[in-house]
Amino acid sequence: MNSMVLQSPAAMRRAQPRATLAAPSTLRRAGLLTRRGWVALAVAVSLVLGAAYLAGTLRSSGAVYVPTDTVVVHHGETLWSIAAQRTAPGQDVRQTVALITALNQLEGVGLVAGDQLWVPPLP
């Protein structure tokens, strides 16, 4: 006949071995990250945060889409003459000059034959 010894739960807890630090291979199997894993996680988080920052910057930059055409400056043409061709009747040519200057980041009004300019579409 087999005899079984019944123990109280407290006695059973005392009989179990205490938890110890696991070996590194056990930690890897448990799903904890290695050094390479932490580096990969840091890079991934940095990329996500950088993309979120850029998206917020671009959204709040106030950039406005302006439809444009491209023209090539011919000999004798001026910024004013090009702007006058692209200005609707009754509108101020100075506003078109300012728009062309801003679109092309021009420092002044001097143009050279052969330059390509972004200009507003014909009215």
Protein Blocks (a to p, Z undefined) as FASTA:
>chain_A
ZZdddddfklmmmmpccdddddfklmmmnopacfklmmmmmmmmmmmmmmmmmmmmmmmn
opacdddddddddehiafklmmmmmpcehiafklmmmmmmmmnopablcdcehiacdddd
dZZ
